[in-house]
């Protein structure tokens, strides 16, 4: 299944699109909060981003859905974290309160890889930021335009745009 995700992601990246951005607005299918299916395009794009990540994954969202508790996502994250001792996973959330209840597999990873994972809350002034995104390393990110919207883009191989997203993430979260 991981190989299938990698091939699907490669097809998205290989598409000829203006500015190197791939518009997923027609393809995103975001399930209702708390019930995202593993077959949705959004979840597949996140899984593919995890597969493509080489050293660092950064994620910002309102709250994590139960899709972060699936066996496939757990194994993808675990594989990423054991790939190298220096790999890092940074998660920034407006509301991390549901993690223990809805994402026990993720919490197992936090216990096992506490040196490589950080889960932080957004600053109070940043609670109005409404566009979730995920960043893999320094060249790739997935950006949804709004929490409740199904439109978004995958932007591969754009160092400048990815750098801006990394700066945004640093500005909205509490320091370590």
C-alpha positions as CSV (number, residue, x, y, z in Angstrom):
1,X,0.0,0.0,0.0
2,X,2.9,2.4,0.7
3,X,4.3,1.8,-2.8
4,X,0.8,2.6,-4.3
5,X,0.8,5.9,-2.3
6,X,4.2,6.8,-3.5
7,X,3.2,6.1,-7.1
8,X,0.1,8.2,-6.7
9,X,2.1,11.1,-5.2
10,X,4.6,10.9,-8.0
11,X,1.8,11.2,-10.5
12,X,0.6,14.4,-8.7
13,X,4.1,15.8,-8.8
14,X,4.7,14.9,-12.4
15,X,1.5,16.7,-13.6
16,X,2.2,19.8,-15.6
17,X,0.6,22.7,-13.7
18,X,1.2,26.4,-13.6
19,X,3.8,27.5,-11.0
20,X,4.6,23.9,-10.0
21,X,1.4,23.8,-7.9
22,X,-1.0,21.0,-8.3
23,X,-4.6,21.9,-7.7
24,X,-6.5,19.2,-5.8
25,X,-9.7,21.1,-5.5
26,X,-11.6,18.7,-7.7
27,X,-10.0,15.7,-6.0
28,X,-10.1,16.5,-2.3
29,X,-12.8,14.6,-0.5
30,X,-12.7,15.7,3.1
31,X,-15.0,13.5,5.3
32,X,-16.9,14.9,8.2
33,X,-14.8,15.9,11.2
34,X,-13.8,12.8,13.2
35,X,-14.7,10.4,10.5
36,X,-12.2,10.8,7.7
37,X,-11.9,7.7,5.6
38,X,-8.6,6.2,4.7
39,X,-9.6,6.2,1.1
40,X,-10.2,9.9,0.8
41,X,-7.9,11.9,-1.5
42,X,-6.9,14.2,1.4
43,X,-5.8,11.4,3.6
44,X,-4.0,9.7,0.7
45,X,-2.2,12.9,0.0
46,X,-1.0,13.2,3.6
47,X,0.1,9.5,3.6
48,X,2.0,10.1,0.4
49,X,3.6,13.2,1.9
50,X,4.8,11.1,4.9
51,X,6.2,8.5,2.5
52,X,8.1,11.2,0.5
53,X,9.5,12.9,3.6
54,X,13.2,12.3,4.2
55,X,14.0,14.1,7.5
56,X,11.3,16.4,8.8
57,X,7.5,16.6,8.8
58,X,5.7,19.6,10.0
59,X,1.9,19.7,10.4
60,X,-0.6,22.4,11.3
61,X,-4.3,21.7,11.8
62,X,-7.2,22.6,13.9
63,X,-7.3,19.1,15.5
64,X,-6.3,15.7,14.4
65,X,-9.0,13.4,13.1
66,X,-9.2,9.7,13.7
67,X,-7.4,9.2,10.4
68,X,-4.3,9.8,12.4
69,X,-5.1,6.6,14.4
70,X,-5.3,4.2,11.5
71,X,-2.9,1.3,11.3
72,X,-1.6,2.4,7.9
73,X,-0.9,6.0,9.2
74,X,0.7,4.6,12.3
75,X,3.0,2.4,10.3
76,X,3.9,5.2,7.9
77,X,4.9,7.5,10.8
78,X,6.7,4.8,12.6
79,X,8.7,3.9,9.4
80,X,9.5,7.6,9.0
81,X,10.8,7.9,12.6
82,X,12.9,4.8,12.5
83,X,14.5,5.6,9.2
84,X,17.0,7.9,10.9
85,X,17.6,9.0,14.4
86,X,17.6,12.6,13.3
87,X,14.1,12.5,11.7
88,X,11.6,14.8,13.3
89,X,7.8,15.1,13.4
90,X,6.3,18.4,14.5
91,X,2.6,18.8,15.0
92,X,0.9,22.1,15.8
93,X,-2.8,22.2,16.7
94,X,-5.4,24.7,17.8
95,X,-7.0,22.0,19.9
96,X,-4.8,19.0,21.0
97,X,-7.4,17.9,23.6
98,X,-8.7,15.0,21.6
99,X,-5.4,13.3,21.0
100,X,-5.5,10.9,23.9
101,X,-9.1,9.9,23.2
102,X,-9.0,9.7,19.4
103,X,-5.4,8.9,18.5
104,X,-4.0,6.3,20.9
105,X,-1.6,4.9,18.2
106,X,-0.2,8.4,17.7
107,X,0.3,8.7,21.5
108,X,2.2,5.3,21.5
109,X,4.5,6.9,18.9
110,X,4.9,9.9,21.2
111,X,6.0,7.7,24.0
112,X,8.3,5.6,21.8
113,X,9.8,8.5,19.9
114,X,9.6,11.4,22.4
115,X,13.1,12.5,21.2
116,X,11.8,12.9,17.7
117,X,8.2,14.2,18.1
118,X,6.7,17.4,19.3
119,X,3.1,18.3,19.6
120,X,2.4,21.9,20.4
121,X,-0.5,24.3,20.7
122,X,-1.0,27.4,18.6
123,X,-0.5,30.8,20.3
124,X,-3.7,32.5,21.4
125,X,-3.2,35.2,18.9
126,X,-3.0,32.6,16.1
127,X,-6.2,30.8,16.9
128,X,-7.9,32.5,13.9
129,X,-5.5,30.9,11.4
130,X,-7.8,28.7,9.4
131,X,-5.7,27.0,6.6
132,X,-4.1,23.7,7.6
133,X,-0.9,22.5,6.0
134,X,1.7,19.8,6.1
135,X,5.3,20.3,5.1
136,X,7.8,17.6,4.2
137,X,11.5,18.6,4.4
138,X,12.3,21.8,2.6
139,X,10.7,21.4,-0.9
140,X,7.2,20.0,-0.5
141,X,3.9,21.0,1.2
142,X,0.2,20.2,1.1
143,X,-2.0,23.3,1.8
144,X,-5.8,23.3,2.3
145,X,-7.4,26.7,1.9
146,X,-9.7,26.3,4.9
147,X,-10.5,23.8,7.7
148,X,-14.0,23.2,6.3
149,X,-13.2,23.5,2.6
150,X,-12.2,20.6,0.4
151,X,-9.9,22.6,-1.9
152,X,-6.1,22.6,-1.6
153,X,-2.8,22.3,-3.4
154,X,0.3,20.2,-3.3
155,X,3.4,22.3,-4.0
156,X,6.4,20.2,-4.9
157,X,10.0,21.4,-5.5
158,X,9.4,25.0,-4.4
159,X,12.0,26.0,-1.9
160,X,10.8,29.6,-1.5
161,X,7.1,28.8,-1.0
162,X,8.0,25.9,1.4
163,X,10.3,28.3,3.4
164,X,7.4,30.8,3.8
165,X,5.2,28.0,5.1
166,X,7.9,27.0,7.6
167,X,8.1,30.6,8.8
168,X,4.4,30.7,9.2
169,X,4.4,27.6,11.3
170,X,7.1,29.0,13.5
171,X,5.1,32.2,14.0
172,X,1.8,30.5,15.1
173,X,3.0,28.0,17.6
174,X,4.2,28.1,21.2
175,X,8.0,27.7,21.4
176,X,9.4,24.4,22.6
